[in-house]
Structures are given as C-alpha cells and as structure tokens.
Amino acid sequence: MSELTIENVEEVLKKVRPYLQLDGGDVEVIRIRDGGKVEVRLLGNCKGCPLSMMTLRAGIERALMQEIPAVTRIEAVN
C-alpha cells in the first residue's frame, strides 16, 4: 500500500485500532492535507489521556508512515 488516500489510511488504522480500543479509546480520520499531513481525531479515553501525543507519534504515525510513505505527519484535531 503506498497511495495516500483516506481508504488506505483507514486500512492501516484497522491494525492500530484494537490496541486503542483495549484502553477505551479510538481514532478517526478527518482529512488529508497537502504535503502528506493526515488529520485525525482521538476519541474516548484517548481524547484526554496525558499520553495521547505519545500514542499519536509512536503508534499511529509510525504505523501510517511504514505502510504509506507519502505520510509526512499526523496531527490531532478537536
């Protein structure tokens, strides 16, 4: 998988989501911006968790960048 589309991002998130859901959280894709930036919304327990930025960078961003090289950054939006 290499093309940066919402569908491909969702496919990668299907692999990450079970780990988030174990702790009562989730993630949804909001949009893809120019330059390979993917905007997501953290949900449930992830929304207010003090470790959410670590989850975003070390978990979600890393998984997306490995599967879709066109991803340059993940940003959380409210």
Contacts in CASP RR format, 6 or more apart in sequence:
PFRMAT RR
TARGET T0000
AUTHOR 0000-0000-0000
METHOD contacts of the structure
MODEL  1
MSELTIENVEEVLKKVRPYLQLDGGDVEVIRIRDGGKVEVRLLGNCKGCP
LSMMTLRAGIERALMQEIPAVTRIEAVN
1 8 0 8 1.000
1 11 0 8 1.000
1 12 0 8 1.000
1 67 0 8 1.000
1 68 0 8 1.000
2 68 0 8 1.000
2 69 0 8 1.000
2 70 0 8 1.000
3 68 0 8 1.000
3 70 0 8 1.000
4 32 0 8 1.000
4 36 0 8 1.000
4 38 0 8 1.000
4 68 0 8 1.000
4 70 0 8 1.000
4 71 0 8 1.000
5 32 0 8 1.000
6 29 0 8 1.000
6 31 0 8 1.000
6 32 0 8 1.000
8 67 0 8 1.000
8 68 0 8 1.000
9 29 0 8 1.000
9 32 0 8 1.000
9 38 0 8 1.000
9 64 0 8 1.000
9 68 0 8 1.000
9 71 0 8 1.000
10 29 0 8 1.000
11 67 0 8 1.000
12 63 0 8 1.000
12 64 0 8 1.000
12 67 0 8 1.000
12 68 0 8 1.000
13 27 0 8 1.000
13 29 0 8 1.000
13 60 0 8 1.000
13 63 0 8 1.000
13 64 0 8 1.000
15 63 0 8 1.000
16 27 0 8 1.000
16 59 0 8 1.000
16 60 0 8 1.000
16 63 0 8 1.000
17 26 0 8 1.000
17 27 0 8 1.000
20 26 0 8 1.000
20 27 0 8 1.000
20 46 0 8 1.000
20 55 0 8 1.000
23 45 0 8 1.000
23 46 0 8 1.000
23 49 0 8 1.000
24 44 0 8 1.000
24 45 0 8 1.000
24 46 0 8 1.000
25 42 0 8 1.000
25 43 0 8 1.000
25 44 0 8 1.000
25 45 0 8 1.000
25 46 0 8 1.000
25 47 0 8 1.000
26 42 0 8 1.000
26 43 0 8 1.000
26 44 0 8 1.000
26 46 0 8 1.000
27 40 0 8 1.000
27 41 0 8 1.000
27 42 0 8 1.000
27 43 0 8 1.000
27 46 0 8 1.000
27 60 0 8 1.000
28 40 0 8 1.000
28 41 0 8 1.000
28 43 0 8 1.000
29 38 0 8 1.000
29 39 0 8 1.000
29 40 0 8 1.000
30 39 0 8 1.000
30 40 0 8 1.000
30 41 0 8 1.000
30 77 0 8 1.000
31 38 0 8 1.000
31 39 0 8 1.000
32 38 0 8 1.000
32 39 0 8 1.000
33 39 0 8 1.000
35 72 0 8 1.000
36 70 0 8 1.000
36 71 0 8 1.000
36 72 0 8 1.000
36 73 0 8 1.000
37 72 0 8 1.000
37 73 0 8 1.000
37 74 0 8 1.000
37 75 0 8 1.000
38 64 0 8 1.000
38 71 0 8 1.000
38 73 0 8 1.000
38 74 0 8 1.000
38 75 0 8 1.000
39 74 0 8 1.000
39 75 0 8 1.000
39 76 0 8 1.000
39 77 0 8 1.000
40 56 0 8 1.000
40 60 0 8 1.000
40 74 0 8 1.000
40 75 0 8 1.000
40 76 0 8 1.000
40 77 0 8 1.000
41 76 0 8 1.000
41 77 0 8 1.000
41 78 0 8 1.000
42 48 0 8 1.000
42 49 0 8 1.000
42 52 0 8 1.000
42 55 0 8 1.000
42 56 0 8 1.000
42 76 0 8 1.000
46 52 0 8 1.000
46 55 0 8 1.000
49 55 0 8 1.000
52 76 0 8 1.000
53 76 0 8 1.000
56 74 0 8 1.000
56 76 0 8 1.000
57 74 0 8 1.000
60 74 0 8 1.000
61 71 0 8 1.000
61 73 0 8 1.000
61 74 0 8 1.000
64 71 0 8 1.000
64 74 0 8 1.000
65 71 0 8 1.000
END
